[in-house]
């Protein structure tokens, strides 16, 4: 009788047992591949864009949410504390009960951050609804303030602030502007991004302080090649965190966990062209001042 070998088991087997052991080999191979490296691809929509920053990897999704995978994510995402937190958030129940159960589990700050990254990634991937994400984010904020009231070291930027962005949502300046660029030219539009308001005031833990940005007139209505932009936050002139803008116009929502003077520097750029010229490199910027009081 013909014999075959399963390299994962290292022994000879009968053909009649091949199907069973093939399944065993496959299962062992899959188990051996388990790791806490980047999460699986989104269930729906396009894959997120990624950007490496000092704190780790920023994932920006098509729905505007940005999730930070910290550099210590691999060391903390599968620990007992992180797994408990994720299991608690997955269960249905009252918000207050989730907060209480996670507080009782006593996860480390890095475990809590790793668990919330997975929740954020699930929302960006379309695996959970915005309502579920908003509820979990509210619980996460309360848990962090309850368990780590003094914060963590300064380079843990999630303990300083967090932000998310919604693209569009209102008529852009370009949508009701007659400008289409002078004939035969690729002129750049305004060099200053429209922001409203230009100064934001609030207090620590105040939810979703916000402002609108609009860089839609960067090319005066002609084609934009490779558009993109960032928003860089700083606190008392020290860099805190940088996000990618999801579109040329939209709304930024922010929550700050430490008092101080912050700024948000926006930049947007692209190559402006039409059938007669271009592309011409154009850019536009703006800065929003943010004052956060202790209460």
N, C-alpha and C positions, 0 to 999 in steps of 0.2 A: 504494500500500500504506500502511496506517495506521502512523504512527510514534508512539513514546512516549519519554518522557524519564526517566532515572534521576538524581535530584537529587544523589545521592552522587558520580556520575561527571561530571555536567554536560554530557552529550552526547546526541545522538539515536541511537537504536538500532533495528534491525529487530525486528519481532514475533518472528521465529524465534529471535532471540538473547535474547529477554526473560527466559526462565527462567534461563539461565546468569547473566545480569547481575543479575537480581533476587537470586540467591544471593550474588553478589559484593557487592551493596549491603548485604545483611543481614550478611554476614561483616564488612565494614568497619565497619558500625554497632556490632556487638558488640565488635569490637576497640577502637573508640574509647571504649567505655564502661568499659573495664577500669580499675579503681582499687583502692586499698588502704583504702577506707572500710570501714564495718562489714561483718563476714563474712556469708555467706549464711545464710538461715533454717535452723533445725535440720532434719535429715533425718527425725527421728522425735520424737514427743512435742510438748508445747506450747512456744511460743516463750519464750525466757528473759526475765526481768524485768531492767530496766536501772536503774542509779542513777549519777548524776554525782557524783564526788568530786574532791578536789584533784588526785589523780594521774592521773585519766582516767575511764573508764566501767567500772563493775562489771556483769558479766553473771552472773546467778544462774539456774541451771537446775533443772529438776524433780528431777534425781537428787542435788541437794545441792551440786554443785561450783560454785565461784565463780571467774570468770576476770576478771583486770584487763587491759583494753585501755588501754595508756598513751597519753598525749596525743601522743607522738612515734611512735605505731604506723604512721601513714600514711607517714611518712618512712623507715621502716626495714623494713617487712614485705616489700617487693619488691626489696630490695638484694641484691647477689650473695651477701653473707654470710648473710642470712636464708634465701634460697632454698636455699643449700647445706645449711644446718642442717636445714631441713624435708625435703629430699631424703634426707639421711642417716637421719633418724628414720623415714622411710617404708620404708626398706629393711629386709628381715628379716636378722637376724644377731645375734651375741652382743652383750650389753650393753657389755662392755669395748671391743669393736671400735667401737661407735658413739661412745663417749666419746673414743677415740683419734682417730677421723676428724674429729669436730667440733673437737677441740683443734688438730688440724693445719690446719683451715680458718681458724682465727683470726678468728672473727666478733667484732664489737664487742658490748659489753654490751647496748646497745639492740636490736641485731639478734637476739641470743640471746633476749631477752625477748619480742620480737615473734613469733619462731618458736614459742616455747613457748605464747604466747597462742593461736595457731592450733591447737596440739595440744590445749590445754585446751578450746577451743571445740568441736573435733571430738568430744571425749569427752562434753561436755555435750549435744551434738546427737545422740549415739548413733551416730556414724560409726566410732568405735573402742571397744573393750571396756575395762572397768575394769582388766583385767590389762595391756593395752597401755599405758594411761594411767599406771598406777603404775610400770611399767618405764621409760617415757619421763621421768616426773617424777624418778625416782631418778637417771637418767643426766643430766638437766638440772641437778640439784643438784650432782652431782659435777663436771660441766663448769664450772659457775659458780665453785665453790670452787677448782678447779684453775687456771682462767684469770684469775679476779679475786679473789685471796685477801684483798686489802685492802678489798674492797667498793667501792661507788660512792657518789656523794654521798648524803647522808642522805635526801633526798626520793625516792630510788629505793627505795620501800618493799619491793619484792620481794627486795632484798638485805638486808633486816632480818628479815623473817619471811614466812611464808605459812601459809594455813590453808584447810581445806575442811571441809564439814559433811555429816553424814548425818542425815536426818530420821527420827524414829521409831526403830525397832530394839529397843525394849524396852517393857514395859507402862507406859503413862503413869500419873501419879498419879490423873488423873480416871477412867481406865478401871476402877479398882477402888475408887472412892469413891462412897458413896451420895448425896453432895450433889447436889441438882438445883436449889438455890436455894429460899428460902422461898416459899410459895404467894403469887402475886400481886405478888412483888417481883423486882427485877433487881439483886440484891446483887453487888458485886464480890467476887472470891475473894482469896486471899492477895496481899499487895503485894510479897512477896519471891519471886523465882524460885528453885526448888530447884536447886542445883548440887552435883555430886559428882565429884571432890573440890572444895572451895572454895579450896584452895591447891595449886598445881602447881609442882614443881621438876624441873629437868633441866639439860642442858648444850647448848652450841652444836652444831648439826647433828643433835641427837637426833631421830629420826623419830617423827612422829605422837604427840607428847605429847597427852593428851586429857582432856576432862571432859564430863560429861553436864549438860544443862540440861532443866528441865521447868517450863513455864509453863501447862500444860494446864488447871489449875483456875482460870484467870483469871476465868471466868464461872460457875464452879460447875456446869458441865454444861448450861447453857442456851445458846441460839444466840449465836454471836459474829459480828457484822458487821464486815467490813473488818479482819480480824486481820493483824498484821504486827509485825516486830521487827528489831532490829539488834544487832550485837555490835561494840563499838568498842575496838580495842587501842591502848594507849599504852605508851611506853617511858620510864622515868625521868620520868614525868608529861607527856611530850610526845606529842601524837597521832601515831599511826603509820598505822593503816588501819581502815576500817569496812566490815563485811560485812552483808548482809541475812540474817536467819535463815530457813531454808527451812520451818520449822514451829514449833509451840509447844513441841515437845520433840524431843531428838535428841542427837547427840554431835559435839563440836568436836574436830578434829585439827589440831595446830599443829607447825610446825618453825621454830626461831629460829636466825638466822645471826650474831647479835651477843649478847654477854653483857649482863646488866642486869636491872633490876627492871621487869617488865611488869604490866599489868593488863588484864583483859577486862571491860568494862562491858556487860551485857546489858539490853535493855529490850524489853518486849512489850506491845502494847496492842490494844484492839478495843472494839466497842460491844456490850454484853450486853443481850439482849432475850428476851422470850417473848410469848405471846399476850396477856398482861395488862399488860405495861409495856415501857418501853425504846424505843430503845436507850439504855443508860447507858454513858458513857465510862469504861473501866477500864484500868488499867495496872499493870505489875509489873516489878521490876528486880532485878538482882544484880550483884555484882562478884567476879571471880576473880583472886586474886593469883598471879603467875607469877614465879619466880626462876630465871634462866638463868645458869649458871656457864660459865666459859671452857672447862672440860673436866670 
